Amino acid sequence: MSSEKAQFKAVADRSRCCGYGLCAAICPSLYKLDADGLVYMDDARVPPELEEEAREGAAACPAEAIWLEPLTPEDQGV
């Protein structure tokens, strides 16, 4: 993992997730699927080296259920 700090977090609206799994296929390091096939993240912070892959995974979601947002100071534990 890079020494750079994460600048973004992934946000998933699980109520909109249809379980296509495209996000997890594109960025399996960040996006996971639960037993029902719905997206979740172990840690929503996006490491800088995964940012492009995370954006591609979010953009591939047909339900537009995932997006990236800037981290707030609270997200960073500041």
Helices and strands as residue ranges (DSSP letters): E 8-12, H 22-26, E 32-33, E 39-40, E 45-46, G 48-50, H 51-59, E 66-70
